[in-house]
Amino acid sequence: MASQTSLPDNSSSAALRRGGRRPIFGGIDLGTNNCRMLVGTPTAHGFHVLDSFSRVVRLGEGLYETGRLSAPAMERAILSLNICAARVRRWAADSGTGPLRLRAIATEACRQAENGAAFISMARERTGLPLEIINPREEAELAVESCAPLIRHAGRRALLFDIGGGSTEIAWVRVNRNGGAPEVIGYLSLPVGVVTLSERCGDACYTDSGYAGVVADVAAMLRPFEAVHRIAQEIRQGGVLMVGTSGTVTTLAGMSLKLDRYRRGLVDGISMTREAVDMALTEARALGREGLGRHPCIGGERVDFVLPGCAIFAAIHEMWQVPELMVADRGLREGMLMRLMRTTPQGRRGAGHA
């Protein structure tokens, strides 16, 4: 098992404020399936979480069939964004903290949809948030940024993947042995995620042949990236760390640990052997839809996405056969906070780096 990292720092709010006003930072991530928010303040070892929010909004529901964001999906997203906006404004007005720096992003659903840009304009007007669509490379870079404390454990290279709702981002990373930020030297954005696959062929994943077909399709999308970067050869030479960051990976880790309910603190930063990954994938498939829905680490709201996510994960797992996988329960909102803190004077001072 890997050691737990210092992100986030759980020191008390009162202790953080004793030295005067602290700068605060916020990140909002509107994905294909979820709307997430994080507000934090820098500490010497990472950041202290002041507030967080996550809600399933299914923004990409029906997108595969129509090519557009539906009116109900957009309303669900704006409702959640307004909740985030209200909470961010409360922190910005708090006399115990300093000015708030905020970033709000949207990803694959808005990139794909014909009306994605129009939705962003409407959301900005109705919520007051500076919402923007980011490109796949920045999405991969933010995922790497969020996992930087884990990636520093790697020898030479790291291979990070993030299975999202509408896409899967893969980053091939050079590790800076002098402690600097990891460098993305190659990235791949697959146009498949758990929501798009569940709509396209979700039922097929419950049969052996259908599941194998999805795995084969995803593997075919990975081969050109492998041909360019020769990652499998690098893995055989050693010094490559694979990091998985997504609900699929953290769910399988929770299943492997036999948790009676999902606990982030027991999952984030652990390592799973290849055998443990294989067993968790087999268990998920054996449970079927009803069993997955009853599992304490999953629940009915996410059941449709588990096996599509497993199929994507299985393709990556088979293509690049590392002895261990490091599990990361962190993502774009953590990456936004870490980047804001790293690149602003207020953040560096708050973290004790200036």
Beta strands, then each sheet from edge to edge (+ up, - down):
strand 1: 22-30
strand 2: 34-43
strand 3: 46-56
strand 4: 97-106
strand 5: 131-133
strand 6: 157-163
strand 7: 168-174
strand 8: 183-190
strand 9: 240-244
strand 10: 271-273
strand 11: 324-327
sheet 1: 3+ 2- 1+ 4+ 5+
sheet 2: 8+ 7- 6+ 9+ 11+ 10-
end
